[in-house]
Amino acid sequence: MNTLGITVVLGLLVGVWAQVNVIRPQCDSPEAEEAALVAQDYLNGLHTHGYKYALNRIEDIKIIARPDGNDTYFLEIDLLETDCHVLDPTPVANCTVRPKVLTAVEGDCDVVLKRVGGALTVIAFKCKTEESTEDICLGCPHLLPLNDTTALDFVHASLATFNNITDNVTYTVLQVGRMSSQIVSGGSIYLAEYVISEANCTDDACVALNDATAARGICTAKGLSAAHTVDCKMFFNLV
């Protein structure tokens, strides 16, 4: 009786495993690249702060193929930070990867995807990020925390400079993307990137317009609060 039970169980297991096929395609195969790009776009879509990430390389892929076509993909991918803010509508394929010397952030992600009805969907993921230190040099920019008060004063000083050269509109800081300091021959300077939005201002208080037609943009500033350069790239249809 026990022998019969074991035989039946083993027979069922063999039947199940016979329906599952483990495939290990090349990391540069069309299947791998399709899944990796779906994962890249999904992960970028989750972010409301910071910068978009671009696929650097596919480190590993395994596909559990089933007869019904509902395959499961297990991916390990490496992502690199770009200079496109998540609010920048520029497609990530057209974004420039941030040089490591500028303390770029790298991401290593394990992603699980499911193919149902021919479409791939992310069902689970785990990522860890870290600042690149490979090319850090003496005099290279050093990232600052986003609550650094002196650097934030610099951000607002540079925005005031930009507002002084714009006509009939005032902008406010919507989000600070990154701030860093750098040692140069004359001492320490600040570098900042931040998102601005058209604002409604009363006296000295400005509130960003919560309107789809409100002008917004990405600004980069360099220098000190008293002497700096600032450049803003405006967008009108941010994602």
LONUPA-850860 format. One record per residue (C-alpha): residue number from 1; residue in three letters; x, y negated, z negated. Coordinates in steps of 0.2 Angstrom, whole numbers, plus 5000, padded with zeros to 4 digits. Layout:
LONUPA-850860
+-----+------+------+-------+------+
| pos | code | east | north |   up |
+-----+------+------+-------+------+
| NUM |  ALA |    X |     Y |    Z |
...
+-----+------+------+-------+------+
END
This chain:
LONUPA-850860
+-----+------+------+-------+------+
| pos | code | east | north |   up |
+-----+------+------+-------+------+
|   1 |  MET | 5000 |  5000 | 5000 |
|   2 |  ASN | 5014 |  4988 | 4996 |
|   3 |  THR | 5024 |  4993 | 5011 |
|   4 |  LEU | 5009 |  4990 | 5022 |
|   5 |  GLY | 5007 |  4972 | 5014 |
|   6 |  ILE | 5025 |  4968 | 5017 |
|   7 |  THR | 5024 |  4974 | 5035 |
|   8 |  VAL | 5009 |  4963 | 5038 |
|   9 |  VAL | 5017 |  4948 | 5030 |
|  10 |  LEU | 5033 |  4950 | 5040 |
|  11 |  GLY | 5022 |  4952 | 5056 |
|  12 |  LEU | 5013 |  4936 | 5053 |
|  13 |  LEU | 5030 |  4927 | 5050 |
|  14 |  VAL | 5037 |  4933 | 5066 |
|  15 |  GLY | 5022 |  4927 | 5075 |
|  16 |  VAL | 5023 |  4910 | 5068 |
|  17 |  TRP | 5042 |  4908 | 5071 |
|  18 |  ALA | 5039 |  4914 | 5089 |
|  19 |  GLN | 5028 |  4899 | 5092 |
|  20 |  VAL | 5042 |  4887 | 5086 |
|  21 |  ASN | 5057 |  4883 | 5097 |
|  22 |  VAL | 5071 |  4872 | 5090 |
|  23 |  ILE | 5079 |  4862 | 5103 |
|  24 |  ARG | 5095 |  4851 | 5101 |
|  25 |  PRO | 5096 |  4840 | 5116 |
|  26 |  GLN | 5112 |  4829 | 5120 |
|  27 |  CYS | 5112 |  4813 | 5111 |
|  28 |  ASP | 5112 |  4803 | 5127 |
|  29 |  SER | 5098 |  4813 | 5135 |
|  30 |  PRO | 5082 |  4805 | 5140 |
|  31 |  GLU | 5072 |  4813 | 5126 |
|  32 |  ALA | 5084 |  4807 | 5113 |
|  33 |  GLU | 5085 |  4789 | 5120 |
|  34 |  GLU | 5066 |  4788 | 5121 |
|  35 |  ALA | 5064 |  4793 | 5103 |
|  36 |  ALA | 5078 |  4782 | 5097 |
|  37 |  LEU | 5070 |  4767 | 5106 |
|  38 |  VAL | 5053 |  4771 | 5098 |
|  39 |  ALA | 5061 |  4772 | 5081 |
|  40 |  GLN | 5071 |  4755 | 5084 |
|  41 |  ASP | 5055 |  4746 | 5089 |
|  42 |  TYR | 5045 |  4753 | 5075 |
|  43 |  LEU | 5058 |  4748 | 5062 |
|  44 |  ASN | 5059 |  4731 | 5069 |
|  45 |  GLY | 5041 |  4729 | 5068 |
|  46 |  LEU | 5041 |  4732 | 5049 |
|  47 |  HIS | 5052 |  4717 | 5046 |
|  48 |  THR | 5044 |  4700 | 5042 |
|  49 |  HIS | 5061 |  4693 | 5036 |
|  50 |  GLY | 5079 |  4693 | 5043 |
|  51 |  TYR | 5085 |  4699 | 5060 |
|  52 |  LYS | 5081 |  4712 | 5073 |
|  53 |  TYR | 5091 |  4727 | 5075 |
|  54 |  ALA | 5098 |  4735 | 5091 |
|  55 |  LEU | 5101 |  4754 | 5093 |
|  56 |  ASN | 5120 |  4757 | 5093 |
|  57 |  ARG | 5121 |  4775 | 5094 |
|  58 |  ILE | 5111 |  4792 | 5092 |
|  59 |  GLU | 5121 |  4802 | 5079 |
|  60 |  ASP | 5110 |  4818 | 5079 |
|  61 |  ILE | 5093 |  4824 | 5086 |
|  62 |  LYS | 5083 |  4840 | 5083 |
|  63 |  ILE | 5066 |  4844 | 5091 |
|  64 |  ILE | 5054 |  4857 | 5084 |
|  65 |  ALA | 5044 |  4861 | 5100 |
|  66 |  ARG | 5027 |  4869 | 5098 |
|  67 |  PRO | 5016 |  4877 | 5112 |
|  68 |  ASP | 5003 |  4864 | 5110 |
|  69 |  GLY | 5015 |  4850 | 5114 |
|  70 |  ASN | 5014 |  4842 | 5097 |
|  71 |  ASP | 5033 |  4842 | 5095 |
|  72 |  THR | 5042 |  4835 | 5080 |
|  73 |  TYR | 5058 |  4825 | 5082 |
|  74 |  PHE | 5072 |  4823 | 5068 |
|  75 |  LEU | 5084 |  4808 | 5072 |
|  76 |  GLU | 5099 |  4801 | 5065 |
|  77 |  ILE | 5103 |  4783 | 5072 |
|  78 |  ASP | 5114 |  4769 | 5069 |
|  79 |  LEU | 5108 |  4751 | 5071 |
|  80 |  LEU | 5117 |  4735 | 5072 |
|  81 |  GLU | 5110 |  4717 | 5067 |
|  82 |  THR | 5107 |  4705 | 5081 |
|  83 |  ASP | 5106 |  4686 | 5081 |
|  84 |  CYS | 5088 |  4686 | 5085 |
|  85 |  HIS | 5077 |  4683 | 5070 |
|  86 |  VAL | 5062 |  4694 | 5068 |
|  87 |  LEU | 5050 |  4679 | 5072 |
|  88 |  ASP | 5060 |  4676 | 5088 |
|  89 |  PRO | 5049 |  4683 | 5103 |
|  90 |  THR | 5065 |  4687 | 5113 |
|  91 |  PRO | 5065 |  4706 | 5117 |
|  92 |  VAL | 5078 |  4715 | 5107 |
|  93 |  ALA | 5086 |  4721 | 5123 |
|  94 |  ASN | 5090 |  4703 | 5127 |
|  95 |  CYS | 5097 |  4699 | 5109 |
|  96 |  THR | 5116 |  4698 | 5106 |
|  97 |  VAL | 5123 |  4710 | 5093 |
|  98 |  ARG | 5131 |  4700 | 5079 |
|  99 |  PRO | 5150 |  4701 | 5078 |
| 100 |  LYS | 5156 |  4711 | 5063 |
| 101 |  VAL | 5168 |  4696 | 5059 |
| 102 |  LEU | 5152 |  4686 | 5055 |
| 103 |  THR | 5148 |  4699 | 5041 |
| 104 |  ALA | 5135 |  4708 | 5052 |
| 105 |  VAL | 5123 |  4720 | 5043 |
| 106 |  GLU | 5123 |  4738 | 5049 |
| 107 |  GLY | 5109 |  4751 | 5047 |
| 108 |  ASP | 5109 |  4770 | 5046 |
| 109 |  CYS | 5092 |  4778 | 5048 |
| 110 |  ASP | 5085 |  4795 | 5047 |
| 111 |  VAL | 5068 |  4795 | 5057 |
| 112 |  VAL | 5055 |  4808 | 5060 |
| 113 |  LEU | 5043 |  4806 | 5075 |
| 114 |  LYS | 5028 |  4816 | 5081 |
| 115 |  ARG | 5023 |  4818 | 5099 |
| 116 |  VAL | 5004 |  4819 | 5100 |
| 117 |  GLY | 4996 |  4817 | 5117 |
| 118 |  GLY | 5012 |  4813 | 5125 |
| 119 |  ALA | 5015 |  4798 | 5114 |
| 120 |  LEU | 5029 |  4797 | 5101 |
| 121 |  THR | 5024 |  4790 | 5084 |
| 122 |  VAL | 5036 |  4788 | 5068 |
| 123 |  ILE | 5029 |  4797 | 5053 |
| 124 |  ALA | 5043 |  4795 | 5041 |
| 125 |  PHE | 5060 |  4786 | 5039 |
| 126 |  LYS | 5074 |  4782 | 5027 |
| 127 |  CYS | 5087 |  4768 | 5030 |
| 128 |  LYS | 5101 |  4761 | 5021 |
| 129 |  THR | 5110 |  4745 | 5026 |
| 130 |  GLU | 5127 |  4737 | 5022 |
| 131 |  GLU | 5137 |  4723 | 5027 |
| 132 |  SER | 5151 |  4726 | 5039 |
| 133 |  THR | 5168 |  4724 | 5031 |
| 134 |  GLU | 5179 |  4731 | 5045 |
| 135 |  ASP | 5184 |  4715 | 5053 |
| 136 |  ILE | 5183 |  4703 | 5038 |
| 137 |  CYS | 5198 |  4692 | 5038 |
| 138 |  LEU | 5205 |  4677 | 5028 |
| 139 |  GLY | 5195 |  4662 | 5033 |
| 140 |  CYS | 5180 |  4672 | 5040 |
| 141 |  PRO | 5162 |  4667 | 5035 |
| 142 |  HIS | 5157 |  4675 | 5018 |
| 143 |  LEU | 5138 |  4678 | 5016 |
| 144 |  LEU | 5129 |  4669 | 5002 |
| 145 |  PRO | 5114 |  4674 | 4992 |
| 146 |  LEU | 5098 |  4666 | 4999 |
| 147 |  ASN | 5095 |  4657 | 4983 |
| 148 |  ASP | 5112 |  4648 | 4983 |
| 149 |  THR | 5106 |  4630 | 4978 |
| 150 |  THR | 5121 |  4621 | 4986 |
| 151 |  ALA | 5119 |  4630 | 5002 |
| 152 |  LEU | 5100 |  4627 | 5002 |
| 153 |  ASP | 5103 |  4608 | 4999 |
| 154 |  PHE | 5114 |  4610 | 5015 |
| 155 |  VAL | 5099 |  4618 | 5024 |
| 156 |  HIS | 5087 |  4604 | 5019 |
| 157 |  ALA | 5100 |  4590 | 5023 |
| 158 |  SER | 5103 |  4597 | 5041 |
| 159 |  LEU | 5084 |  4599 | 5044 |
| 160 |  ALA | 5082 |  4580 | 5039 |
| 161 |  THR | 5095 |  4576 | 5052 |
| 162 |  PHE | 5085 |  4586 | 5065 |
| 163 |  ASN | 5068 |  4578 | 5059 |
| 164 |  ASN | 5076 |  4561 | 5062 |
| 165 |  ILE | 5079 |  4564 | 5080 |
| 166 |  THR | 5062 |  4572 | 5084 |
| 167 |  ASP | 5047 |  4561 | 5089 |
| 168 |  ASN | 5029 |  4562 | 5082 |
| 169 |  VAL | 5032 |  4579 | 5073 |
| 170 |  THR | 5040 |  4584 | 5057 |
| 171 |  TYR | 5047 |  4601 | 5053 |
| 172 |  THR | 5049 |  4611 | 5037 |
| 173 |  VAL | 5059 |  4626 | 5032 |
| 174 |  LEU | 5048 |  4642 | 5035 |
| 175 |  GLN | 5061 |  4655 | 5031 |
| 176 |  VAL | 5080 |  4655 | 5028 |
| 177 |  GLY | 5088 |  4669 | 5038 |
| 178 |  ARG | 5106 |  4668 | 5032 |
| 179 |  MET | 5118 |  4657 | 5023 |
| 180 |  SER | 5137 |  4658 | 5022 |
| 181 |  SER | 5153 |  4648 | 5018 |
| 182 |  GLN | 5169 |  4647 | 5027 |
| 183 |  ILE | 5186 |  4641 | 5022 |
| 184 |  VAL | 5193 |  4629 | 5035 |
| 185 |  SER | 5208 |  4617 | 5035 |
| 186 |  GLY | 5198 |  4604 | 5027 |
| 187 |  GLY | 5191 |  4614 | 5014 |
| 188 |  SER | 5174 |  4624 | 5013 |
| 189 |  ILE | 5160 |  4622 | 5025 |
| 190 |  TYR | 5143 |  4630 | 5026 |
| 191 |  LEU | 5134 |  4639 | 5040 |
| 192 |  ALA | 5116 |  4642 | 5040 |
| 193 |  GLU | 5102 |  4649 | 5051 |
| 194 |  TYR | 5084 |  4646 | 5047 |
| 195 |  VAL | 5066 |  4646 | 5054 |
| 196 |  ILE | 5057 |  4630 | 5055 |
| 197 |  SER | 5038 |  4626 | 5057 |
| 198 |  GLU | 5028 |  4611 | 5062 |
| 199 |  ALA | 5022 |  4603 | 5046 |
| 200 |  ASN | 5008 |  4592 | 5039 |
| 201 |  CYS | 5017 |  4580 | 5027 |
| 202 |  THR | 5010 |  4569 | 5013 |
| 203 |  ASP | 5022 |  4558 | 5006 |
| 204 |  ASP | 5037 |  4569 | 5003 |
| 205 |  ALA | 5028 |  4585 | 5002 |
| 206 |  CYS | 5027 |  4595 | 5018 |
| 207 |  VAL | 5017 |  4611 | 5022 |
| 208 |  ALA | 5019 |  4622 | 5037 |
| 209 |  LEU | 5005 |  4622 | 5049 |
| 210 |  ASN | 4996 |  4639 | 5049 |
| 211 |  ASP | 4991 |  4637 | 5067 |
| 212 |  ALA | 4995 |  4649 | 5082 |
| 213 |  THR | 4999 |  4633 | 5092 |
| 214 |  ALA | 5011 |  4625 | 5079 |
| 215 |  ALA | 5028 |  4623 | 5085 |
| 216 |  ARG | 5042 |  4633 | 5077 |
| 217 |  GLY | 5060 |  4637 | 5080 |
| 218 |  ILE | 5076 |  4644 | 5075 |
| 219 |  CYS | 5090 |  4632 | 5068 |
| 220 |  THR | 5108 |  4634 | 5066 |
| 221 |  ALA | 5118 |  4622 | 5056 |
| 222 |  LYS | 5137 |  4620 | 5051 |
| 223 |  GLY | 5146 |  4608 | 5040 |
| 224 |  LEU | 5142 |  4600 | 5024 |
| 225 |  SER | 5127 |  4591 | 5017 |
| 226 |  ALA | 5135 |  4574 | 5021 |
| 227 |  ALA | 5142 |  4579 | 5038 |
| 228 |  HIS | 5136 |  4593 | 5049 |
| 229 |  THR | 5129 |  4598 | 5066 |
| 230 |  VAL | 5112 |  4606 | 5069 |
| 231 |  ASP | 5104 |  4614 | 5084 |
| 232 |  CYS | 5086 |  4621 | 5085 |
| 233 |  LYS | 5079 |  4632 | 5098 |
| 234 |  MET | 5060 |  4630 | 5098 |
| 235 |  PHE | 5047 |  4643 | 5101 |
| 236 |  PHE | 5029 |  4641 | 5104 |
| 237 |  ASN | 5023 |  4659 | 5104 |
| 238 |  LEU | 5031 |  4668 | 5090 |
| 239 |  VAL | 5027 |  4686 | 5086 |
+-----+------+------+-------+------+
END
